[in-house]
Amino acid sequence: MKPNILIVDDDEAITQQLFWTLSDEYDVVTANDLASAVRRACVYEPVVSLLDLHLPPVLDTPEVGLRVLEYLKRHLPASKVLVMTSARDLRTACDAAGADGFLAKPFDTEQLLATVRRMVPPELDMI
């Protein structure tokens, strides 16, 4: 059984690209807003969540993304959260909210894969 990964991003093209990049090694589930992220996190209990901060309905601030991050860390404390954003100035806020990693967009696919592999607990890594 492959480890579960949750991708939370409102950009469908990015979500699909990440899905196909990760789906060989992981069971990937996607969400595009706060409500779907919470539902899927509760059901699938991902070992790693990839989170974009700018989510509907408030796309011009990181408010919704930070709420998702806080929810994930509070309800799934063993799960790792990798924040993906082009807003590099938000790193301190992400760290304070419990982020386990930070990737600045745009990022290299190999960098993403290496980061996710490091975050998956060794006992769950089926590679």
Backbone as JSON, one array per atom type, in Angstrom:
{
  "sequence": "MKPNILIVDDDEAITQQLFWTLSDEYDVVTANDLASAVRRACVYEPVVSLLDLHLPPVLDTPEVGLRVLEYLKRHLPASKVLVMTSARDLRTACDAAGADGFLAKPFDTEQLLATVRRMVPPELDMI",
  "N": [[0.84, -1.17, 0.0], [0.57, 2.21, -0.86], [1.84, 5.29, 0.54], [-0.38, 7.95, 1.59], [-0.94, 11.02, -0.04], [-1.89, 14.4, 0.1], [-2.93, 16.93, -2.01], [-3.38, 20.33, -1.99], [-4.6, 22.81, -3.76], [-5.8, 25.5, -5.7], [-5.42, 25.84, -8.38], [-6.05, 24.18, -11.2], [-4.37, 23.15, -13.24], [-1.84, 23.03, -12.01], [-2.45, 21.29, -9.93], [-3.09, 18.92, -11.36], [-0.62, 18.42, -12.62], [1.03, 17.97, -10.38], [-0.32, 15.76, -9.32], [0.14, 13.74, -11.32], [2.91, 13.66, -11.23], [3.42, 12.63, -8.69], [1.91, 10.31, -8.43], [2.92, 7.75, -9.13], [4.41, 6.84, -6.99], [2.89, 7.34, -4.74], [-0.39, 7.32, -3.16], [-2.52, 9.6, -4.29], [-4.53, 12.34, -3.43], [-6.68, 15.04, -4.15], [-7.53, 18.48, -3.4], [-9.33, 21.57, -3.58], [-10.08, 23.73, -2.05], [-10.87, 25.1, 1.22], [-12.96, 23.56, 2.51], [-13.04, 21.1, 1.02], [-10.43, 20.27, 1.44], [-10.33, 19.82, 4.22], [-12.27, 17.77, 4.48], [-11.13, 15.68, 2.89], [-8.69, 15.33, 4.18], [-9.54, 14.34, 6.66], [-10.72, 11.91, 5.9], [-8.74, 10.49, 4.38], [-6.35, 10.76, 5.77], [-3.58, 11.87, 5.21], [-0.03, 11.26, 4.88], [1.66, 13.18, 4.06], [0.95, 16.51, 3.18], [0.59, 18.7, 0.5], [0.51, 22.06, 0.2], [-0.94, 24.92, -1.11], [-1.08, 28.37, -0.41], [-2.83, 30.39, -1.23], [-6.02, 30.3, -1.52], [-9.49, 29.82, -2.5], [-12.16, 31.34, -0.66], [-10.72, 33.7, -0.68], [-8.47, 34.79, -2.48], [-6.4, 36.66, -2.64], [-4.99, 36.81, -0.3], [-3.14, 34.94, 2.21], [-4.81, 33.81, 4.05], [-6.82, 31.69, 4.03], [-5.3, 29.44, 3.29], [-3.48, 29.34, 5.43], [-5.28, 28.73, 7.45], [-6.03, 26.14, 6.67], [-3.55, 24.87, 6.99], [-3.17, 25.16, 9.8], [-5.38, 23.64, 10.68], [-4.71, 21.06, 9.68], [-2.34, 20.52, 11.12], [-3.28, 20.55, 13.73], [-5.26, 18.51, 13.81], [-4.14, 16.29, 12.58], [-1.48, 15.57, 13.72], [0.79, 13.99, 13.24], [1.09, 14.05, 10.56], [2.84, 15.48, 7.82], [3.3, 18.79, 6.53], [3.82, 20.42, 3.59], [4.4, 23.49, 2.41], [3.61, 25.25, -0.51], [4.32, 28.0, -2.33], [4.37, 31.16, -4.05], [4.84, 33.35, -2.59], [7.31, 34.28, -0.9], [7.74, 35.73, 1.41], [6.08, 34.77, 3.34], [7.07, 32.72, 4.81], [7.83, 32.79, 7.57], [5.32, 33.02, 8.86], [4.22, 30.6, 8.07], [5.96, 28.76, 9.27], [5.43, 29.38, 11.95], [2.83, 28.48, 12.1], [3.18, 25.8, 11.97], [4.24, 24.49, 9.72], [6.02, 21.95, 7.99], [7.76, 22.05, 5.93], [8.86, 24.06, 3.14], [8.34, 25.18, -0.07], [9.31, 27.3, -2.59], [7.46, 28.65, -5.2], [8.25, 29.18, -8.61], [9.1, 25.68, -8.57], [11.49, 23.03, -8.92], [10.79, 19.85, -10.31], [12.25, 17.58, -9.46], [13.28, 18.54, -7.08], [10.92, 18.83, -5.61], [10.07, 16.1, -5.48], [12.24, 14.96, -4.03], [12.01, 16.35, -1.62], [9.44, 15.55, -0.7], [9.89, 12.79, -0.45], [11.73, 12.77, 1.65], [10.06, 13.58, 3.69], [8.2, 11.57, 4.08], [7.61, 9.06, 6.39], [10.08, 6.56, 7.1], [9.12, 3.92, 7.53], [6.82, 3.87, 6.08], [7.53, 4.35, 3.52], [7.48, 3.03, 0.47], [9.15, 2.71, -1.68]],
  "CA": [[0.0, 0.0, 0.0], [1.34, 3.43, -0.98], [1.46, 6.35, 1.47], [-1.33, 8.94, 1.08], [-0.51, 12.41, -0.21], [-2.98, 15.33, -0.19], [-2.53, 18.16, -2.7], [-4.4, 21.37, -1.83], [-4.27, 23.94, -4.64], [-6.98, 25.85, -6.5], [-5.04, 25.88, -9.79], [-6.26, 22.82, -11.71], [-3.19, 22.71, -14.0], [-0.8, 22.66, -11.04], [-2.92, 20.1, -9.23], [-2.93, 17.77, -12.25], [0.81, 18.16, -12.79], [1.51, 17.35, -9.14], [-0.93, 14.43, -9.24], [0.85, 12.8, -12.18], [4.29, 13.57, -10.76], [3.5, 11.87, -7.45], [1.02, 9.13, -8.38], [3.62, 6.47, -9.24], [4.95, 6.44, -5.69], [1.97, 7.65, -3.64], [-1.82, 7.46, -3.42], [-2.69, 11.04, -4.28], [-5.86, 12.89, -3.34], [-6.59, 16.48, -4.35], [-8.57, 19.37, -2.89], [-9.1, 22.9, -4.13], [-10.55, 24.78, -1.14], [-10.83, 24.74, 2.64], [-13.9, 22.48, 2.84], [-12.61, 19.82, 0.45], [-9.17, 19.89, 2.1], [-10.67, 19.27, 5.54], [-12.94, 16.47, 4.28], [-10.19, 14.67, 2.39], [-7.7, 15.06, 5.23], [-10.19, 13.48, 7.66], [-10.99, 10.58, 5.35], [-7.55, 9.81, 3.86], [-5.25, 10.91, 6.71], [-2.33, 11.87, 4.44], [1.24, 11.35, 5.6], [2.19, 14.48, 3.64], [0.04, 17.38, 2.44], [1.2, 19.79, -0.25], [-0.48, 23.11, 0.42], [-0.82, 26.28, -1.62], [-1.71, 29.24, 0.58], [-3.85, 31.28, -1.8], [-7.17, 29.45, -1.83], [-10.77, 30.52, -2.44], [-12.7, 32.44, -1.45], [-9.91, 34.91, -0.51], [-7.26, 34.46, -3.22], [-5.35, 37.67, -2.55], [-4.3, 36.7, 0.99], [-2.88, 33.55, 2.6], [-5.68, 33.5, 5.19], [-7.46, 30.37, 3.93], [-4.24, 28.45, 3.31], [-2.98, 29.22, 6.81], [-6.32, 28.01, 8.22], [-5.88, 24.72, 6.33], [-2.32, 24.42, 7.66], [-3.45, 25.02, 11.23], [-6.29, 22.5, 10.85], [-3.96, 19.81, 9.47], [-1.39, 20.29, 12.22], [-4.03, 20.3, 14.96], [-6.02, 17.27, 13.75], [-3.28, 15.19, 12.12], [-0.15, 16.05, 14.13], [1.87, 13.17, 12.68], [1.15, 14.34, 9.13], [3.73, 16.57, 7.45], [2.71, 19.75, 5.61], [4.78, 21.12, 2.74], [3.76, 24.67, 1.84], [4.1, 25.64, -1.84], [3.78, 29.33, -2.63], [5.29, 32.12, -4.65], [5.01, 34.42, -1.6], [8.42, 33.89, -0.03], [7.68, 36.49, 2.66], [5.16, 34.1, 4.26], [7.73, 31.59, 5.45], [7.75, 32.91, 9.03], [3.95, 32.69, 9.26], [4.04, 29.15, 7.85], [6.7, 28.08, 10.33], [4.69, 29.59, 13.19], [1.6, 27.67, 12.05], [3.55, 24.4, 12.06], [4.67, 23.88, 8.45], [7.19, 21.08, 8.09], [8.64, 22.38, 4.82], [8.45, 25.22, 2.35], [8.88, 25.24, -1.43], [8.94, 28.53, -3.28], [7.09, 28.47, -6.6], [8.21, 27.84, -9.22], [10.11, 24.76, -8.05], [11.91, 21.94, -9.79], [10.1, 18.59, -10.0], [13.13, 16.72, -8.68], [13.33, 19.12, -5.74], [9.66, 18.43, -4.97], [10.11, 14.66, -5.16], [13.22, 14.72, -2.97], [11.46, 16.89, -0.37], [8.36, 14.67, -0.27], [10.48, 11.52, -0.02], [12.32, 12.98, 2.99], [9.0, 13.79, 4.67], [7.47, 10.32, 4.32], [8.3, 8.22, 7.37], [10.73, 5.4, 6.46], [8.32, 2.7, 7.62], [5.74, 3.96, 5.1], [8.11, 4.57, 2.2], [7.44, 1.72, -0.21], [9.93, 2.8, -2.91]],
  "C": [[0.89, 1.25, 0.0], [0.9, 4.46, 0.07], [0.52, 7.36, 0.79], [-0.71, 10.33, 1.06], [-1.75, 13.24, -0.53], [-2.39, 16.56, -0.84], [-3.68, 19.15, -2.55], [-3.95, 22.59, -2.62], [-5.49, 24.23, -5.5], [-6.68, 25.91, -7.99], [-5.08, 24.45, -10.34], [-5.04, 22.29, -12.48], [-2.07, 22.27, -13.06], [-1.19, 21.38, -10.32], [-2.73, 18.84, -10.08], [-1.46, 17.41, -12.45], [1.39, 17.48, -11.55], [0.96, 15.94, -8.98], [-0.13, 13.42, -10.05], [2.31, 12.64, -11.76], [4.41, 12.61, -9.57], [2.79, 10.52, -7.48], [1.71, 7.79, -8.58], [4.04, 5.93, -7.88], [3.95, 6.56, -4.53], [0.52, 7.56, -4.12], [-2.13, 8.93, -3.22], [-4.17, 11.42, -4.3], [-5.72, 14.4, -3.48], [-7.78, 17.21, -3.72], [-8.27, 20.76, -3.42], [-9.62, 24.04, -3.27], [-10.53, 24.24, 0.28], [-11.71, 23.53, 2.95], [-13.45, 21.13, 2.29], [-11.3, 19.36, 1.07], [-9.44, 19.24, 3.45], [-11.31, 17.89, 5.39], [-11.95, 15.39, 3.88], [-9.11, 14.35, 3.42], [-8.28, 14.12, 6.29], [-10.35, 12.06, 7.16], [-9.69, 9.83, 5.02], [-6.34, 9.88, 4.78], [-3.88, 10.86, 6.0], [-1.1, 11.91, 5.33], [1.94, 12.66, 5.25], [1.08, 15.22, 2.89], [0.86, 18.46, 1.78], [0.16, 20.9, -0.3], [-0.08, 24.43, -0.23], [-1.58, 27.18, -0.65], [-2.84, 30.09, 0.04], [-5.0, 30.45, -2.35], [-8.46, 30.27, -1.77], [-11.38, 30.39, -1.04], [-11.84, 33.71, -1.4], [-8.53, 34.67, -1.16], [-6.11, 35.45, -3.04], [-4.64, 37.7, -1.2], [-4.07, 35.23, 1.31], [-3.8, 33.05, 3.72], [-6.24, 32.07, 5.15], [-6.4, 29.26, 3.99], [-3.67, 28.24, 4.7], [-3.99, 28.52, 7.7], [-6.25, 26.51, 7.94], [-4.65, 24.15, 7.04], [-2.56, 24.2, 9.15], [-4.37, 23.83, 11.52], [-5.52, 21.18, 10.74], [-3.03, 19.52, 10.65], [-2.1, 19.99, 13.53], [-4.68, 18.92, 14.95], [-5.22, 16.06, 13.28], [-1.82, 15.54, 12.45], [1.01, 15.24, 13.57], [2.07, 13.43, 11.19], [2.06, 15.54, 8.9], [3.01, 17.48, 6.46], [3.83, 20.51, 4.91], [4.04, 22.27, 2.07], [4.44, 25.01, 0.52], [3.49, 26.99, -2.17], [4.83, 30.2, -3.3], [5.56, 33.27, -3.69], [6.07, 34.01, -0.58], [8.39, 34.58, 1.33], [6.76, 35.83, 3.7], [5.81, 32.95, 5.03], [7.64, 31.63, 6.98], [6.36, 32.54, 9.54], [3.68, 31.2, 9.12], [4.75, 28.35, 8.94], [5.96, 28.19, 11.66], [3.43, 28.74, 13.26], [1.9, 26.17, 12.02], [3.98, 23.73, 10.78], [5.95, 23.08, 8.66], [8.2, 21.35, 6.97], [8.04, 23.49, 3.99], [9.13, 25.13, 1.0], [8.39, 26.51, -2.09], [8.63, 28.2, -4.74], [7.82, 29.49, -7.44], [9.34, 26.98, -8.65], [10.36, 23.66, -9.06], [11.21, 20.65, -9.36], [10.97, 17.67, -9.15], [13.27, 17.22, -7.25], [12.07, 18.74, -4.95], [9.7, 16.97, -4.55], [11.07, 14.36, -4.02], [12.68, 15.2, -1.62], [10.35, 15.99, 0.16], [8.92, 13.35, 0.24], [11.1, 11.63, 1.37], [11.24, 13.09, 4.06], [8.22, 12.52, 5.0], [8.26, 9.48, 5.32], [8.87, 6.96, 6.73], [9.9, 4.12, 6.47], [7.17, 2.7, 6.62], [6.26, 4.08, 3.68], [8.26, 3.22, 1.5], [8.26, 1.71, -1.49], [10.98, 1.71, -2.95]]
}
